[in-house]
Amino acid sequence: GDSVTQMEGPVTLSEEAFLTINCTYTATGYPSLFWYVQYPGEGLQLLLKATKADDKGSNKGFEATYRKETTSFHLEKGSVQVSDSAVYFCAPLDTGRRALTFGSGTRLQVQP
Amino acid sequence: GAVVSQHPSWVICKSGTSVKIECRSLDFQATTMFWYRQFPKQSLMLMATSNEGSKATYEQGVEKDKFLINHASLTLSTLTVTSAHPEDSSFYICSARPSSGLQYFGEQFFGPGTRLTVL
């Protein structure tokens, strides 16, 4: 089945710093790729997605590009805010089961 | 749009009792819903895939007789933890995949989760 490797957290940054959270995956075929975010005390929310190679998903200043050659989907943001503090999950969509496989999650802490 | 609710949001029960958790898609139909378990500071573990009108598909290692899933309509799936024990204490999360709408390709919408504590 699919598997996901995310960089371990917590990642602690100062406000307005540049963010990168690495994500690599193994999968059969070419799955759609998702980043979900879980804010403290809340459920998971879709942050962005990409459905095919070289697609760039973007939302709320976050971006991630589907890199087929490196099987990666790294999340980036140019200037983080305190409100971005949350846990971020990378998740490819298993094309067979149509189910998401979640990475371990990366906790981001942004300090003022 | 695309809101998923779970009820209850938290429950405390005695060991040996059964607990039912409901997952509802409020403004869309979902042929498929998923049930996950999340341990503290860990990722989500898929327990089972719930299909409307048919039996659920359980992941390896998940006891289907302990975690009963019923998906009776296009907007409701239930998870019943039977004869709960302290080791079943966890955060249970459901998600629903819209039955239609190309803009939702592959996407799942998550409920807020239910925290179960078994004493």
Interface residues (C-beta under 8 A of the other chain):
Chain A: S32 F34 Y36 E42 G43 L44 Q45 L46 K49 T51 F89 L93 R97 R98 A99 L100 T101 F102 G103 S104 G105 R107
Chain B: V4 T32 F34 K41 Q42 S43 L44 L46 T49 T57 I93 S95 R97 F105 G106 E107 Q108 F109 F110 G111 P112 G113
